[in-house]
Amino acid sequence: LNKLNIINKEFLKKQRKIVYVLIFLLAALITPPDAITLLMLSLPLVFLYEIIFIILKIV
């Protein structure tokens, strides 16, 4: 998507805060009301989002 100029790195950086909030909201809706399970679901998703930036640097 980056090579096709559909989504670029700057757009993803601008939307980072919104994406984090959406990830935590989604995790809160899916998991039981427990902070540990919320973090167990949301943190890997946040790490995957950050890995996108590493991949975009390489490509």
PDB file with SEQRES, HELIX, SHEET and CRYST1 records, atoms N, CA, C and O in Angstrom:
SEQRES   1 A   59  LEU ASN LYS LEU ASN ILE ILE ASN LYS GLU PHE LEU LYS          
SEQRES   2 A   59  LYS GLN ARG LYS ILE VAL TYR VAL LEU ILE PHE LEU LEU          
SEQRES   3 A   59  ALA ALA LEU ILE THR PRO PRO ASP ALA ILE THR LEU LEU          
SEQRES   4 A   59  MET LEU SER LEU PRO LEU VAL PHE LEU TYR GLU ILE ILE          
SEQRES   5 A   59  PHE ILE ILE LEU LYS ILE VAL                                  
HELIX    1 AA1 LYS A    9  LYS A   14  1                                   6    
HELIX    2 AA2 ARG A   16  ILE A   30  1                                  15    
HELIX    3 AA3 ALA A   35  ILE A   58  1                                  24    
CRYST1    1.000    1.000    1.000  90.00  90.00  90.00 P 1           1          
ATOM      1  N   LEU A   1       0.817  -1.195   0.000  1.00  0.00           N  
ATOM      2  CA  LEU A   1       0.000   0.000   0.000  1.00  0.00           C  
ATOM      3  C   LEU A   1       0.859   1.257   0.000  1.00  0.00           C  
ATOM      4  O   LEU A   1       0.467   2.294  -0.535  1.00  0.00           O  
ATOM      5  N   ASN A   2       2.014   1.151   0.596  1.00  0.00           N  
ATOM      6  CA  ASN A   2       2.923   2.292   0.610  1.00  0.00           C  
ATOM      7  C   ASN A   2       3.464   2.573  -0.785  1.00  0.00           C  
ATOM      8  O   ASN A   2       3.553   3.729  -1.198  1.00  0.00           O  
ATOM      9  N   LYS A   3       3.823   1.523  -1.507  1.00  0.00           N  
ATOM     10  CA  LYS A   3       4.360   1.711  -2.851  1.00  0.00           C  
ATOM     11  C   LYS A   3       3.308   2.245  -3.811  1.00  0.00           C  
ATOM     12  O   LYS A   3       3.640   2.945  -4.768  1.00  0.00           O  
ATOM     13  N   LEU A   4       2.051   1.925  -3.567  1.00  0.00           N  
ATOM     14  CA  LEU A   4       0.963   2.415  -4.409  1.00  0.00           C  
ATOM     15  C   LEU A   4       0.463   3.788  -3.965  1.00  0.00           C  
ATOM     16  O   LEU A   4      -0.463   4.337  -4.562  1.00  0.00           O  
ATOM     17  N   ASN A   5       1.071   4.340  -2.924  1.00  0.00           N  
ATOM     18  CA  ASN A   5       0.709   5.645  -2.357  1.00  0.00           C  
ATOM     19  C   ASN A   5      -0.737   5.698  -1.875  1.00  0.00           C  
ATOM     20  O   ASN A   5      -1.385   6.743  -1.937  1.00  0.00           O  
ATOM     21  N   ILE A   6      -1.230   4.570  -1.398  1.00  0.00           N  
ATOM     22  CA  ILE A   6      -2.567   4.544  -0.813  1.00  0.00           C  
ATOM     23  C   ILE A   6      -2.488   4.991   0.646  1.00  0.00           C  
ATOM     24  O   ILE A   6      -3.260   5.840   1.094  1.00  0.00           O  
ATOM     25  N   ILE A   7      -1.552   4.409   1.368  1.00  0.00           N  
ATOM     26  CA  ILE A   7      -1.306   4.790   2.762  1.00  0.00           C  
ATOM     27  C   ILE A   7       0.189   5.008   2.911  1.00  0.00           C  
ATOM     28  O   ILE A   7       0.987   4.137   2.565  1.00  0.00           O  
ATOM     29  N   ASN A   8       0.564   6.160   3.421  1.00  0.00           N  
ATOM     30  CA  ASN A   8       1.988   6.416   3.614  1.00  0.00           C  
ATOM     31  C   ASN A   8       2.317   6.535   5.103  1.00  0.00           C  
ATOM     32  O   ASN A   8       1.430   6.554   5.956  1.00  0.00           O  
ATOM     33  N   LYS A   9       3.588   6.614   5.378  1.00  0.00           N  
ATOM     34  CA  LYS A   9       4.081   6.621   6.757  1.00  0.00           C  
ATOM     35  C   LYS A   9       3.593   7.849   7.532  1.00  0.00           C  
ATOM     36  O   LYS A   9       3.270   7.745   8.715  1.00  0.00           O  
ATOM     37  N   GLU A  10       3.540   8.980   6.887  1.00  0.00           N  
ATOM     38  CA  GLU A  10       3.113  10.204   7.566  1.00  0.00           C  
ATOM     39  C   GLU A  10       1.649  10.120   7.989  1.00  0.00           C  
ATOM     40  O   GLU A  10       1.281  10.571   9.074  1.00  0.00           O  
ATOM     41  N   PHE A  11       0.822   9.541   7.126  1.00  0.00           N  
ATOM     42  CA  PHE A  11      -0.593   9.376   7.467  1.00  0.00           C  
ATOM     43  C   PHE A  11      -0.745   8.475   8.689  1.00  0.00           C  
ATOM     44  O   PHE A  11      -1.535   8.767   9.588  1.00  0.00           O  
ATOM     45  N   LEU A  12       0.010   7.385   8.719  1.00  0.00           N  
ATOM     46  CA  LEU A  12      -0.066   6.470   9.854  1.00  0.00           C  
ATOM     47  C   LEU A  12       0.437   7.130  11.134  1.00  0.00           C  
ATOM     48  O   LEU A  12      -0.101   6.878  12.212  1.00  0.00           O  
ATOM     49  N   LYS A  13       1.456   7.968  11.026  1.00  0.00           N  
ATOM     50  CA  LYS A  13       1.961   8.671  12.213  1.00  0.00           C  
ATOM     51  C   LYS A  13       0.935   9.666  12.737  1.00  0.00           C  
ATOM     52  O   LYS A  13       0.773   9.809  13.949  1.00  0.00           O  
ATOM     53  N   LYS A  14       0.239  10.357  11.832  1.00  0.00           N  
ATOM     54  CA  LYS A  14      -0.775  11.319  12.260  1.00  0.00           C  
ATOM     55  C   LYS A  14      -1.933  10.630  12.969  1.00  0.00           C  
ATOM     56  O   LYS A  14      -2.519  11.186  13.898  1.00  0.00           O  
ATOM     57  N   GLN A  15      -2.256   9.435  12.536  1.00  0.00           N  
ATOM     58  CA  GLN A  15      -3.403   8.713  13.081  1.00  0.00           C  
ATOM     59  C   GLN A  15      -3.045   7.810  14.259  1.00  0.00           C  
ATOM     60  O   GLN A  15      -3.899   7.061  14.735  1.00  0.00           O  
ATOM     61  N   ARG A  16      -1.827   7.862  14.730  1.00  0.00           N  
ATOM     62  CA  ARG A  16      -1.347   6.944  15.767  1.00  0.00           C  
ATOM     63  C   ARG A  16      -2.181   7.023  17.045  1.00  0.00           C  
ATOM     64  O   ARG A  16      -2.566   5.987  17.585  1.00  0.00           O  
ATOM     65  N   LYS A  17      -2.466   8.213  17.533  1.00  0.00           N  
ATOM     66  CA  LYS A  17      -3.232   8.351  18.777  1.00  0.00           C  
ATOM     67  C   LYS A  17      -4.643   7.794  18.622  1.00  0.00           C  
ATOM     68  O   LYS A  17      -5.163   7.130  19.519  1.00  0.00           O  
ATOM     69  N   ILE A  18      -5.245   8.067  17.494  1.00  0.00           N  
ATOM     70  CA  ILE A  18      -6.598   7.571  17.240  1.00  0.00           C  
ATOM     71  C   ILE A  18      -6.604   6.050  17.166  1.00  0.00           C  
ATOM     72  O   ILE A  18      -7.502   5.398  17.700  1.00  0.00           O  
ATOM     73  N   VAL A  19      -5.607   5.494  16.509  1.00  0.00           N  
ATOM     74  CA  VAL A  19      -5.520   4.037  16.386  1.00  0.00           C  
ATOM     75  C   VAL A  19      -5.322   3.402  17.755  1.00  0.00           C  
ATOM     76  O   VAL A  19      -5.925   2.369  18.044  1.00  0.00           O  
ATOM     77  N   TYR A  20      -4.500   3.992  18.592  1.00  0.00           N  
ATOM     78  CA  TYR A  20      -4.290   3.446  19.940  1.00  0.00           C  
ATOM     79  C   TYR A  20      -5.603   3.437  20.729  1.00  0.00           C  
ATOM     80  O   TYR A  20      -5.927   2.451  21.390  1.00  0.00           O  
ATOM     81  N   VAL A  21      -6.342   4.522  20.658  1.00  0.00           N  
ATOM     82  CA  VAL A  21      -7.622   4.590  21.367  1.00  0.00           C  
ATOM     83  C   VAL A  21      -8.582   3.533  20.832  1.00  0.00           C  
ATOM     84  O   VAL A  21      -9.265   2.862  21.605  1.00  0.00           O  
ATOM     85  N   LEU A  22      -8.635   3.387  19.517  1.00  0.00           N  
ATOM     86  CA  LEU A  22      -9.521   2.384  18.923  1.00  0.00           C  
ATOM     87  C   LEU A  22      -9.115   0.964  19.306  1.00  0.00           C  
ATOM     88  O   LEU A  22      -9.973   0.115  19.545  1.00  0.00           O  
ATOM     89  N   ILE A  23      -7.822   0.707  19.363  1.00  0.00           N  
ATOM     90  CA  ILE A  23      -7.352  -0.618  19.772  1.00  0.00           C  
ATOM     91  C   ILE A  23      -7.783  -0.913  21.204  1.00  0.00           C  
ATOM     92  O   ILE A  23      -8.282  -2.002  21.488  1.00  0.00           O  
ATOM     93  N   PHE A  24      -7.597   0.042  22.102  1.00  0.00           N  
ATOM     94  CA  PHE A  24      -7.963  -0.192  23.493  1.00  0.00           C  
ATOM     95  C   PHE A  24      -9.480  -0.282  23.669  1.00  0.00           C  
ATOM     96  O   PHE A  24      -9.959  -1.050  24.503  1.00  0.00           O  
ATOM     97  N   LEU A  25     -10.239   0.496  22.892  1.00  0.00           N  
ATOM     98  CA  LEU A  25     -11.696   0.382  22.962  1.00  0.00           C  
ATOM     99  C   LEU A  25     -12.171  -0.972  22.457  1.00  0.00           C  
ATOM    100  O   LEU A  25     -13.041  -1.597  23.064  1.00  0.00           O  
ATOM    101  N   LEU A  26     -11.607  -1.418  21.359  1.00  0.00           N  
ATOM    102  CA  LEU A  26     -11.965  -2.721  20.816  1.00  0.00           C  
ATOM    103  C   LEU A  26     -11.607  -3.833  21.797  1.00  0.00           C  
ATOM    104  O   LEU A  26     -12.390  -4.759  22.008  1.00  0.00           O  
ATOM    105  N   ALA A  27     -10.440  -3.739  22.384  1.00  0.00           N  
ATOM    106  CA  ALA A  27     -10.022  -4.743  23.364  1.00  0.00           C  
ATOM    107  C   ALA A  27     -10.922  -4.712  24.597  1.00  0.00           C  
ATOM    108  O   ALA A  27     -11.207  -5.760  25.176  1.00  0.00           O  
ATOM    109  N   ALA A  28     -11.369  -3.537  25.000  1.00  0.00           N  
ATOM    110  CA  ALA A  28     -12.255  -3.430  26.162  1.00  0.00           C  
ATOM    111  C   ALA A  28     -13.619  -4.040  25.869  1.00  0.00           C  
ATOM    112  O   ALA A  28     -14.247  -4.609  26.762  1.00  0.00           O  
ATOM    113  N   LEU A  29     -14.077  -3.928  24.638  1.00  0.00           N  
ATOM    114  CA  LEU A  29     -15.370  -4.508  24.282  1.00  0.00           C  
ATOM    115  C   LEU A  29     -15.306  -6.026  24.155  1.00  0.00           C  
ATOM    116  O   LEU A  29     -16.271  -6.718  24.478  1.00  0.00           O  
ATOM    117  N   ILE A  30     -14.181  -6.540  23.689  1.00  0.00           N  
ATOM    118  CA  ILE A  30     -14.055  -7.975  23.442  1.00  0.00           C  
ATOM    119  C   ILE A  30     -13.750  -8.748  24.720  1.00  0.00           C  
ATOM    120  O   ILE A  30     -14.305  -9.823  24.944  1.00  0.00           O  
ATOM    121  N   THR A  31     -12.880  -8.211  25.547  1.00  0.00           N  
ATOM    122  CA  THR A  31     -12.418  -8.955  26.722  1.00  0.00           C  
ATOM    123  C   THR A  31     -13.345  -8.740  27.918  1.00  0.00           C  
ATOM    124  O   THR A  31     -14.113  -7.779  27.945  1.00  0.00           O  
ATOM    125  N   PRO A  32     -13.275  -9.625  28.895  1.00  0.00           N  
ATOM    126  CA  PRO A  32     -14.011  -9.401  30.147  1.00  0.00           C  
ATOM    127  C   PRO A  32     -13.447  -8.172  30.875  1.00  0.00           C  
ATOM    128  O   PRO A  32     -12.345  -7.722  30.562  1.00  0.00           O  
ATOM    129  N   PRO A  33     -14.189  -7.636  31.831  1.00  0.00           N  
ATOM    130  CA  PRO A  33     -13.726  -6.409  32.511  1.00  0.00           C  
ATOM    131  C   PRO A  33     -12.557  -6.668  33.458  1.00  0.00           C  
ATOM    132  O   PRO A  33     -12.700  -6.623  34.680  1.00  0.00           O  
ATOM    133  N   ASP A  34     -11.425  -6.933  32.873  1.00  0.00           N  
ATOM    134  CA  ASP A  34     -10.220  -7.218  33.639  1.00  0.00           C  
ATOM    135  C   ASP A  34      -9.061  -6.512  32.945  1.00  0.00           C  
ATOM    136  O   ASP A  34      -8.905  -6.624  31.729  1.00  0.00           O  
ATOM    137  N   ALA A  35      -8.266  -5.801  33.691  1.00  0.00           N  
ATOM    138  CA  ALA A  35      -7.178  -5.018  33.095  1.00  0.00           C  
ATOM    139  C   ALA A  35      -6.109  -5.900  32.459  1.00  0.00           C  
ATOM    140  O   ALA A  35      -5.513  -5.521  31.451  1.00  0.00           O  
ATOM    141  N   ILE A  36      -5.867  -7.051  33.031  1.00  0.00           N  
ATOM    142  CA  ILE A  36      -4.814  -7.928  32.508  1.00  0.00           C  
ATOM    143  C   ILE A  36      -5.185  -8.455  31.131  1.00  0.00           C  
ATOM    144  O   ILE A  36      -4.358  -8.448  30.219  1.00  0.00           O  
ATOM    145  N   THR A  37      -6.428  -8.913  30.973  1.00  0.00           N  
ATOM    146  CA  THR A  37      -6.831  -9.423  29.664  1.00  0.00           C  
ATOM    147  C   THR A  37      -6.927  -8.305  28.635  1.00  0.00           C  
ATOM    148  O   THR A  37      -6.665  -8.518  27.452  1.00  0.00           O  
ATOM    149  N   LEU A  38      -7.299  -7.127  29.083  1.00  0.00           N  
ATOM    150  CA  LEU A  38      -7.319  -5.975  28.182  1.00  0.00           C  
ATOM    151  C   LEU A  38      -5.924  -5.706  27.639  1.00  0.00           C  
ATOM    152  O   LEU A  38      -5.754  -5.489  26.439  1.00  0.00           O  
ATOM    153  N   LEU A  39      -4.938  -5.719  28.506  1.00  0.00           N  
ATOM    154  CA  LEU A  39      -3.558  -5.494  28.075  1.00  0.00           C  
ATOM    155  C   LEU A  39      -3.021  -6.650  27.243  1.00  0.00           C  
ATOM    156  O   LEU A  39      -2.235  -6.443  26.319  1.00  0.00           O  
ATOM    157  N   MET A  40      -3.447  -7.870  27.572  1.00  0.00           N  
ATOM    158  CA  MET A  40      -2.983  -9.031  26.815  1.00  0.00           C  
ATOM    159  C   MET A  40      -3.472  -9.000  25.370  1.00  0.00           C  
ATOM    160  O   MET A  40      -2.820  -9.557  24.487  1.00  0.00           O  
ATOM    161  N   LEU A  41      -4.593  -8.365  25.121  1.00  0.00           N  
ATOM    162  CA  LEU A  41      -5.092  -8.253  23.757  1.00  0.00           C  
ATOM    163  C   LEU A  41      -4.601  -6.982  23.079  1.00  0.00           C  
ATOM    164  O   LEU A  41      -4.240  -7.014  21.902  1.00  0.00           O  
ATOM    165  N   SER A  42      -4.580  -5.879  23.788  1.00  0.00           N  
ATOM    166  CA  SER A  42      -4.274  -4.603  23.146  1.00  0.00           C  
ATOM    167  C   SER A  42      -2.783  -4.382  22.887  1.00  0.00           C  
ATOM    168  O   SER A  42      -2.422  -3.820  21.853  1.00  0.00           O  
ATOM    169  N   LEU A  43      -1.922  -4.806  23.787  1.00  0.00           N  
ATOM    170  CA  LEU A  43      -0.491  -4.562  23.590  1.00  0.00           C  
ATOM    171  C   LEU A  43       0.085  -5.261  22.358  1.00  0.00           C  
ATOM    172  O   LEU A  43       0.867  -4.643  21.635  1.00  0.00           O  
ATOM    173  N   PRO A  44      -0.265  -6.520  22.086  1.00  0.00           N  
ATOM    174  CA  PRO A  44       0.233  -7.101  20.829  1.00  0.00           C  
ATOM    175  C   PRO A  44      -0.256  -6.357  19.586  1.00  0.00           C  
ATOM    176  O   PRO A  44       0.469  -6.257  18.596  1.00  0.00           O  
ATOM    177  N   LEU A  45      -1.477  -5.839  19.637  1.00  0.00           N  
ATOM    178  CA  LEU A  45      -1.982  -5.071  18.499  1.00  0.00           C  
ATOM    179  C   LEU A  45      -1.217  -3.759  18.329  1.00  0.00           C  
ATOM    180  O   LEU A  45      -0.945  -3.331  17.207  1.00  0.00           O  
ATOM    181  N   VAL A  46      -0.878  -3.131  19.440  1.00  0.00           N  
ATOM    182  CA  VAL A  46      -0.083  -1.900  19.378  1.00  0.00           C  
ATOM    183  C   VAL A  46       1.309  -2.204  18.836  1.00  0.00           C  
ATOM    184  O   VAL A  46       1.836  -1.441  18.025  1.00  0.00           O  
ATOM    185  N   PHE A  47       1.909  -3.303  19.271  1.00  0.00           N  
ATOM    186  CA  PHE A  47       3.228  -3.682  18.761  1.00  0.00           C  
ATOM    187  C   PHE A  47       3.176  -3.980  17.269  1.00  0.00           C  
ATOM    188  O   PHE A  47       4.094  -3.614  16.535  1.00  0.00           O  
ATOM    189  N   LEU A  48       2.121  -4.636  16.813  1.00  0.00           N  
ATOM    190  CA  LEU A  48       1.978  -4.890  15.380  1.00  0.00           C  
ATOM    191  C   LEU A  48       1.859  -3.587  14.594  1.00  0.00           C  
ATOM    192  O   LEU A  48       2.405  -3.459  13.498  1.00  0.00           O  
ATOM    193  N   TYR A  49       1.144  -2.626  15.163  1.00  0.00           N  
ATOM    194  CA  TYR A  49       1.023  -1.325  14.507  1.00  0.00           C  
ATOM    195  C   TYR A  49       2.388  -0.640  14.413  1.00  0.00           C  
ATOM    196  O   TYR A  49       2.703  -0.017  13.399  1.00  0.00           O  
ATOM    197  N   GLU A  50       3.186  -0.754  15.457  1.00  0.00           N  
ATOM    198  CA  GLU A  50       4.513  -0.146  15.440  1.00  0.00           C  
ATOM    199  C   GLU A  50       5.466  -0.883  14.507  1.00  0.00           C  
ATOM    200  O   GLU A  50       6.372  -0.268  13.945  1.00  0.00           O  
ATOM    201  N   ILE A  51       5.281  -2.170  14.336  1.00  0.00           N  
ATOM    202  CA  ILE A  51       6.118  -2.936  13.407  1.00  0.00           C  
ATOM    203  C   ILE A  51       5.906  -2.458  11.975  1.00  0.00           C  
ATOM    204  O   ILE A  51       6.808  -2.557  11.143  1.00  0.00           O  
ATOM    205  N   ILE A  52       4.723  -1.945  11.693  1.00  0.00           N  
ATOM    206  CA  ILE A  52       4.455  -1.386  10.364  1.00  0.00           C  
ATOM    207  C   ILE A  52       5.474  -0.303  10.028  1.00  0.00           C  
ATOM    208  O   ILE A  52       5.936  -0.225   8.890  1.00  0.00           O  
ATOM    209  N   PHE A  53       5.830   0.531  11.001  1.00  0.00           N  
ATOM    210  CA  PHE A  53       6.787   1.609  10.745  1.00  0.00           C  
ATOM    211  C   PHE A  53       8.177   1.062  10.441  1.00  0.00           C  
ATOM    212  O   PHE A  53       8.896   1.617   9.610  1.00  0.00           O  
ATOM    213  N   ILE A  54       8.554  -0.010  11.102  1.00  0.00           N  
ATOM    214  CA  ILE A  54       9.848  -0.642  10.822  1.00  0.00           C  
ATOM    215  C   ILE A  54       9.853  -1.215   9.415  1.00  0.00           C  
ATOM    216  O   ILE A  54      10.832  -1.072   8.682  1.00  0.00           O  
ATOM    217  N   ILE A  55       8.768  -1.858   9.043  1.00  0.00           N  
ATOM    218  CA  ILE A  55       8.669  -2.428   7.698  1.00  0.00           C  
ATOM    219  C   ILE A  55       8.691  -1.330   6.643  1.00  0.00           C  
ATOM    220  O   ILE A  55       9.313  -1.495   5.593  1.00  0.00           O  
ATOM    221  N   LEU A  56       8.025  -0.221   6.905  1.00  0.00           N  
ATOM    222  CA  LEU A  56       8.009   0.875   5.935  1.00  0.00           C  
ATOM    223  C   LEU A  56       9.386   1.511   5.765  1.00  0.00           C  
ATOM    224  O   LEU A  56       9.704   2.008   4.685  1.00  0.00           O  
ATOM    225  N   LYS A  57      10.206   1.502   6.814  1.00  0.00           N  
ATOM    226  CA  LYS A  57      11.572   2.009   6.677  1.00  0.00           C  
ATOM    227  C   LYS A  57      12.396   1.119   5.765  1.00  0.00           C  
ATOM    228  O   LYS A  57      13.197   1.603   4.966  1.00  0.00           O  
ATOM    229  N   ILE A  58      12.192  -0.189   5.890  1.00  0.00           N  
ATOM    230  CA  ILE A  58      12.950  -1.141   5.082  1.00  0.00           C  
ATOM    231  C   ILE A  58      12.522  -1.078   3.625  1.00  0.00           C  
ATOM    232  O   ILE A  58      13.359  -1.110   2.723  1.00  0.00           O  
ATOM    233  N   VAL A  59      11.234  -0.989   3.399  1.00  0.00           N  
ATOM    234  CA  VAL A  59      10.697  -0.978   2.034  1.00  0.00           C  
ATOM    235  C   VAL A  59      10.768   0.416   1.537  1.00  0.00           C  
ATOM    236  O   VAL A  59      10.372   0.688   0.403  1.00  0.00           O  
TER     237      VAL A  59                                                      
END                                                                             
